[in-house]
Amino acid sequence: MLYQSVQQLHRDLEGVLESSDGRVAKVIDPARLRAEGIDSLIYTAVFGEAEELREQARNVIRDSALQLGIRPCSTGSKFGALAVDTLAEGKSGFMVGELDGKICLTPLEQAFNGRRQADQSLLELARRLTR
């Protein structure tokens, strides 16, 4: 289900999450969150109409994960999180990478300008994923 408003999102998750100041303070029913809530939250985080709604869905996902002890533990997870957030914000044409010890976005043109030849199959995959 795609939530239509922040209020609907919070109403639907009553009894599943305990919120305080718009943030998840406690996951009351983890099984119900996994069974009923997470798919709608992810769908809304990516396809929600309003930026405020998409941001709230992303915050609920992150906060819930932290409450359940789920933390990104690898560079790949962190790269993936930034990639998903970037696409959710409607941005494309970037590569996630590490520069000077910090995870960052680099425009594809800049990333491959003057560098070694890129694997064309990976470039095509990036194009398909950012459409």
FIKOLZA-1660 file (N, C-alpha, C; in steps of 0.1 Angstrom, whole numbers, plus 5000, padded with zeros to 4 digits):
% residues 131
   i   px   py   pz ch aa at
   1 5008 4988 5000  A  M  N
   1 5000 5000 5000  A  M CA
   1 5009 5012 5000  A  M  C
   2 5005 5022 4993  A  L  N
   2 5012 5035 4992  A  L CA
   2 5004 5045 5001  A  L  C
   3 5011 5049 5012  A  Y  N
   3 5005 5059 5021  A  Y CA
   3 5003 5072 5014  A  Y  C
   4 4992 5079 5017  A  Q  N
   4 4988 5091 5010  A  Q CA
   4 4992 5103 5019  A  Q  C
   5 4995 5101 5032  A  S  N
   5 4998 5112 5041  A  S CA
   5 5006 5107 5053  A  S  C
   6 5013 5116 5059  A  V  N
   6 5021 5112 5071  A  V CA
   6 5011 5107 5082  A  V  C
   7 5000 5114 5083  A  Q  N
   7 4990 5110 5093  A  Q CA
   7 4985 5096 5091  A  Q  C
   8 4982 5092 5078  A  Q  N
   8 4978 5078 5075  A  Q CA
   8 4989 5068 5078  A  Q  C
   9 5001 5072 5075  A  L  N
   9 5012 5063 5079  A  L CA
   9 5013 5060 5094  A  L  C
  10 5012 5071 5102  A  H  N
  10 5012 5069 5116  A  H CA
  10 5000 5062 5122  A  H  C
  11 4988 5064 5116  A  R  N
  11 4976 5057 5120  A  R CA
  11 4977 5042 5117  A  R  C
  12 4982 5039 5106  A  D  N
  12 4983 5025 5102  A  D CA
  12 4993 5017 5110  A  D  C
  13 5003 5024 5116  A  L  N
  13 5013 5018 5124  A  L CA
  13 5011 5019 5139  A  L  C
  14 4999 5024 5143  A  E  N
  14 4995 5024 5157  A  E CA
  14 4995 5009 5162  A  E  C
  15 5000 5007 5174  A  G  N
  15 5001 4994 5179  A  G CA
  15 5013 4986 5174  A  G  C
  16 5020 4991 5164  A  V  N
  16 5032 4985 5159  A  V CA
  16 5044 4993 5164  A  V  C
  17 5043 5006 5163  A  L  N
  17 5054 5015 5167  A  L CA
  17 5049 5025 5177  A  L  C
  18 5058 5029 5186  A  E  N
  18 5055 5040 5195  A  E CA
  18 5064 5052 5191  A  E  C
  19 5057 5063 5188  A  S  N
  19 5064 5074 5182  A  S CA
  19 5065 5086 5193  A  S  C
  20 5076 5094 5191  A  S  N
  20 5078 5106 5199  A  S CA
  20 5084 5116 5190  A  S  C
  21 5077 5128 5189  A  D  N
  21 5082 5139 5180  A  D CA
  21 5085 5134 5166  A  D  C
  22 5076 5126 5161  A  G  N
  22 5078 5121 5147  A  G CA
  22 5088 5111 5145  A  G  C
  23 5094 5106 5155  A  R  N
  23 5105 5096 5154  A  R CA
  23 5100 5083 5161  A  R  C
  24 5105 5071 5157  A  V  N
  24 5102 5059 5163  A  V CA
  24 5109 5058 5176  A  V  C
  25 5102 5057 5187  A  A  N
  25 5108 5056 5200  A  A CA
  25 5109 5041 5204  A  A  C
  26 5100 5033 5199  A  K  N
  26 5100 5019 5203  A  K CA
  26 5092 5011 5192  A  K  C
  27 5097 4999 5189  A  V  N
  27 5090 4990 5181  A  V CA
  27 5082 4980 5190  A  V  C
  28 5069 4982 5190  A  I  N
  28 5061 4974 5199  A  I CA
  28 5058 4960 5194  A  I  C
  29 5056 4959 5181  A  D  N
  29 5053 4946 5175  A  D CA
  29 5061 4943 5163  A  D  C
  30 5074 4938 5165  A  P  N
  30 5083 4936 5153  A  P CA
  30 5077 4926 5143  A  P  C
  31 5070 4916 5147  A  A  N
  31 5065 4906 5138  A  A CA
  31 5054 4913 5128  A  A  C
  32 5046 4921 5134  A  R  N
  32 5036 4928 5126  A  R CA
  32 5043 4939 5116  A  R  C
  33 5053 4945 5121  A  L  N
  33 5061 4954 5113  A  L CA
  33 5066 4947 5101  A  L  C
  34 5072 4935 5103  A  R  N
  34 5078 4928 5092  A  R CA
  34 5067 4922 5083  A  R  C
  35 5056 4918 5088  A  A  N
  35 5045 4911 5080  A  A CA
  35 5037 4922 5073  A  A  C
  36 5034 4933 5079  A  E  N
  36 5024 4942 5073  A  E CA
  36 5029 4956 5070  A  E  C
  37 5039 4961 5077  A  G  N
  37 5043 4975 5076  A  G CA
  37 5054 4978 5067  A  G  C
  38 5064 4969 5067  A  I  N
  38 5077 4973 5060  A  I CA
  38 5075 4975 5045  A  I  C
  39 5067 4967 5039  A  D  N
  39 5065 4968 5024  A  D CA
  39 5059 4981 5021  A  D  C
  40 5049 4985 5028  A  S  N
  40 5042 4998 5026  A  S CA
  40 5052 5010 5028  A  S  C
  41 5060 5008 5039  A  L  N
  41 5069 5019 5042  A  L CA
  41 5080 5021 5031  A  L  C
  42 5085 5010 5026  A  I  N
  42 5095 5010 5015  A  I CA
  42 5088 5016 5002  A  I  C
  43 5076 5011 4999  A  Y  N
  43 5070 5016 4987  A  Y CA
  43 5067 5031 4988  A  Y  C
  44 5063 5036 5000  A  T  N
  44 5061 5050 5002  A  T CA
  44 5074 5058 5002  A  T  C
  45 5084 5052 5008  A  A  N
  45 5097 5059 5008  A  A CA
  45 5102 5062 4994  A  A  C
  46 5099 5054 4984  A  V  N
  46 5103 5055 4971  A  V CA
  46 5093 5063 4962  A  V  C
  47 5080 5059 4963  A  F  N
  47 5070 5064 4954  A  F CA
  47 5060 5074 4960  A  F  C
  48 5062 5077 4973  A  G  N
  48 5052 5087 4979  A  G CA
  48 5052 5100 4972  A  G  C
  49 5040 5106 4971  A  E  N
  49 5038 5118 4963  A  E CA
  49 5046 5130 4969  A  E  C
  50 5045 5132 4982  A  A  N
  50 5052 5144 4988  A  A CA
  50 5065 5141 4994  A  A  C
  51 5075 5150 4993  A  E  N
  51 5088 5147 4998  A  E CA
  51 5087 5145 5014  A  E  C
  52 5079 5153 5020  A  E  N
  52 5077 5151 5035  A  E CA
  52 5073 5137 5038  A  E  C
  53 5064 5131 5030  A  L  N
  53 5059 5117 5032  A  L CA
  53 5070 5107 5030  A  L  C
  54 5077 5109 5019  A  R  N
  54 5088 5100 5015  A  R CA
  54 5099 5100 5027  A  R  C
  55 5102 5112 5031  A  E  N
  55 5112 5114 5042  A  E CA
  55 5107 5107 5055  A  E  C
  56 5095 5109 5058  A  Q  N
  56 5090 5103 5070  A  Q CA
  56 5090 5088 5069  A  Q  C
  57 5087 5082 5058  A  A  N
  57 5087 5068 5056  A  A CA
  57 5102 5063 5058  A  A  C
  58 5111 5070 5052  A  R  N
  58 5125 5066 5053  A  R CA
  58 5130 5067 5068  A  R  C
  59 5126 5077 5075  A  N  N
  59 5129 5079 5089  A  N CA
  59 5124 5068 5097  A  N  C
  60 5111 5064 5094  A  V  N
  60 5105 5053 5102  A  V CA
  60 5113 5040 5099  A  V  C
  61 5117 5037 5087  A  I  N
  61 5124 5025 5084  A  I CA
  61 5137 5025 5091  A  I  C
  62 5145 5036 5091  A  R  N
  62 5158 5037 5097  A  R CA
  62 5156 5036 5113  A  R  C
  63 5147 5044 5118  A  D  N
  63 5145 5044 5133  A  D CA
  63 5141 5030 5137  A  D  C
  64 5132 5023 5130  A  S  N
  64 5127 5010 5134  A  S CA
  64 5139 5000 5133  A  S  C
  65 5147 5001 5123  A  A  N
  65 5159 4992 5122  A  A CA
  65 5168 4994 5134  A  A  C
  66 5171 5006 5137  A  L  N
  66 5179 5009 5149  A  L CA
  66 5173 5003 5162  A  L  C
  67 5160 5005 5163  A  Q  N
  67 5154 5000 5175  A  Q CA
  67 5155 4985 5176  A  Q  C
  68 5155 4978 5165  A  L  N
  68 5156 4964 5164  A  L CA
  68 5170 4959 5164  A  L  C
  69 5180 4968 5165  A  G  N
  69 5194 4964 5166  A  G CA
  69 5200 4962 5152  A  G  C
  70 5193 4966 5141  A  I  N
  70 5198 4964 5128  A  I CA
  70 5206 4977 5124  A  I  C
  71 5219 4974 5121  A  R  N
  71 5227 4986 5117  A  R CA
  71 5235 4982 5104  A  R  C
  72 5237 4991 5096  A  P  N
  72 5246 4988 5084  A  P CA
  72 5260 4985 5090  A  P  C
  73 5265 4974 5086  A  C  N
  73 5278 4970 5091  A  C CA
  73 5289 4969 5080  A  C  C
  74 5285 4971 5068  A  S  N
  74 5295 4970 5057  A  S CA
  74 5295 4982 5049  A  S  C
  75 5305 4984 5042  A  T  N
  75 5306 4995 5032  A  T CA
  75 5295 4993 5022  A  T  C
  76 5293 4981 5017  A  G  N
  76 5283 4978 5007  A  G CA
  76 5269 4983 5012  A  G  C
  77 5266 4980 5024  A  S  N
  77 5253 4984 5030  A  S CA
  77 5252 4999 5030  A  S  C
  78 5262 5006 5033  A  K  N
  78 5262 5021 5034  A  K CA
  78 5261 5026 5020  A  K  C
  79 5268 5020 5010  A  F  N
  79 5267 5024 4996  A  F CA
  79 5253 5022 4991  A  F  C
  80 5247 5011 4995  A  G  N
  80 5233 5007 4991  A  G CA
  80 5223 5017 4996  A  G  C
  81 5225 5021 5009  A  A  N
  81 5216 5030 5016  A  A CA
  81 5216 5044 5009  A  A  C
  82 5228 5048 5005  A  L  N
  82 5229 5061 4999  A  L CA
  82 5223 5060 4985  A  L  C
  83 5225 5049 4978  A  A  N
  83 5220 5047 4964  A  A CA
  83 5205 5048 4965  A  A  C
  84 5199 5041 4974  A  V  N
  84 5184 5040 4975  A  V CA
  84 5179 5054 4979  A  V  C
  85 5185 5061 4988  A  D  N
  85 5180 5074 4992  A  D CA
  85 5181 5084 4980  A  D  C
  86 5192 5083 4973  A  T  N
  86 5194 5091 4961  A  T CA
  86 5183 5089 4951  A  T  C
  87 5180 5076 4948  A  L  N
  87 5170 5073 4938  A  L CA
  87 5156 5078 4943  A  L  C
  88 5154 5076 4956  A  A  N
  88 5141 5080 4962  A  A CA
  88 5139 5095 4961  A  A  C
  89 5150 5103 4961  A  E  N
  89 5149 5117 4960  A  E CA
  89 5148 5121 4945  A  E  C
  90 5147 5111 4936  A  G  N
  90 5145 5114 4922  A  G CA
  90 5158 5118 4914  A  G  C
  91 5169 5116 4921  A  K  N
  91 5182 5118 4914  A  K CA
  91 5187 5106 4907  A  K  C
  92 5194 5108 4896  A  S  N
  92 5200 5097 4889  A  S CA
  92 5212 5101 4882  A  S  C
  93 5220 5092 4876  A  G  N
  93 5232 5096 4869  A  G CA
  93 5244 5097 4879  A  G  C
  94 5244 5092 4890  A  F  N
  94 5254 5093 4900  A  F CA
  94 5260 5079 4903  A  F  C
  95 5272 5079 4907  A  M  N
  95 5279 5066 4912  A  M CA
  95 5281 5069 4927  A  M  C
  96 5278 5058 4935  A  V  N
  96 5282 5059 4949  A  V CA
  96 5296 5053 4951  A  V  C
  97 5304 5060 4958  A  G  N
  97 5318 5056 4960  A  G CA
  97 5324 5061 4973  A  G  C
  98 5336 5059 4975  A  E  N
  98 5343 5064 4986  A  E CA
  98 5355 5073 4982  A  E  C
  99 5355 5085 4987  A  L  N
  99 5366 5094 4984  A  L CA
  99 5371 5100 4997  A  L  C
 100 5384 5099 4999  A  D  N
 100 5390 5104 5012  A  D CA
 100 5383 5098 5024  A  D  C
 101 5379 5086 5024  A  G  N
 101 5373 5079 5035  A  G CA
 101 5359 5083 5038  A  G  C
 102 5353 5090 5029  A  K  N
 102 5338 5094 5030  A  K CA
 102 5330 5088 5018  A  K  C
 103 5318 5083 5022  A  I  N
 103 5310 5078 5011  A  I CA
 103 5303 5090 5005  A  I  C
 104 5303 5090 4991  A  C  N
 104 5298 5102 4984  A  C CA
 104 5292 5098 4971  A  C  C
 105 5285 5108 4965  A  L  N
 105 5280 5107 4951  A  L CA
 105 5289 5114 4941  A  L  C
 106 5291 5108 4930  A  T  N
 106 5299 5114 4919  A  T CA
 106 5291 5112 4906  A  T  C
 107 5289 5123 4899  A  P  N
 107 5283 5122 4886  A  P CA
 107 5290 5112 4877  A  P  C
 108 5282 5104 4870  A  L  N
 108 5288 5093 4862  A  L CA
 108 5298 5098 4852  A  L  C
 109 5295 5110 4846  A  E  N
 109 5305 5116 4836  A  E CA
 109 5318 5119 4843  A  E  C
 110 5318 5124 4854  A  Q  N
 110 5330 5127 4862  A  Q CA
 110 5337 5115 4866  A  Q  C
 111 5330 5105 4870  A  A  N
 111 5336 5093 4876  A  A CA
 111 5344 5085 4865  A  A  C
 112 5339 5086 4853  A  F  N
 112 5346 5079 4842  A  F CA
 112 5354 5087 4833  A  F  C
 113 5355 5100 4835  A  N  N
 113 5362 5109 4826  A  N CA
 113 5377 5107 4829  A  N  C
 114 5384 5103 4818  A  G  N
 114 5399 5101 4819  A  G CA
 114 5403 5089 4827  A  G  C
 115 5394 5081 4830  A  R  N
 115 5398 5069 4838  A  R CA
 115 5399 5057 4829  A  R  C
 116 5402 5045 4835  A  R  N
 116 5403 5033 4827  A  R CA
 116 5389 5030 4821  A  R  C
 117 5389 5022 4811  A  Q  N
 117 5377 5018 4804  A  Q CA
 117 5367 5011 4813  A  Q  C
 118 5355 5016 4813  A  A  N
 118 5344 5010 4822  A  A CA
 118 5338 4998 4816  A  A  C
 119 5334 4989 4824  A  D  N
 119 5327 4977 4819  A  D CA
 119 5314 4981 4814  A  D  C
 120 5311 4980 4801  A  Q  N
 120 5299 4985 4794  A  Q CA
 120 5286 4978 4800  A  Q  C
 121 5287 4966 4804  A  S  N
 121 5276 4959 4810  A  S CA
 121 5272 4965 4823  A  S  C
 122 5282 4970 4831  A  L  N
 122 5279 4977 4843  A  L CA
 122 5272 4991 4841  A  L  C
 123 5277 4998 4831  A  L  N
 123 5271 5011 4827  A  L CA
 123 5257 5009 4823  A  L  C
 124 5255 4999 4815  A  E  N
 124 5241 4996 4810  A  E CA
 124 5232 4993 4822  A  E  C
 125 5237 4985 4831  A  L  N
 125 5229 4982 4843  A  L CA
 125 5226 4995 4851  A  L  C
 126 5236 5003 4853  A  A  N
 126 5233 5016 4860  A  A CA
 126 5223 5024 4852  A  A  C
 127 5223 5025 4839  A  R  N
 127 5213 5032 4831  A  R CA
 127 5199 5027 4834  A  R  C
 128 5198 5013 4834  A  R  N
 128 5185 5007 4836  A  R CA
 128 5180 5009 4850  A  R  C
 129 5188 5009 4859  A  L  N
 129 5184 5011 4873  A  L CA
 129 5180 5026 4876  A  L  C
 130 5185 5035 4868  A  T  N
 130 5182 5049 4871  A  T CA
 130 5171 5055 4862  A  T  C
 131 5164 5047 4855  A  R  N
 131 5153 5051 4847  A  R CA
 131 5141 5054 4855  A  R  C
% end
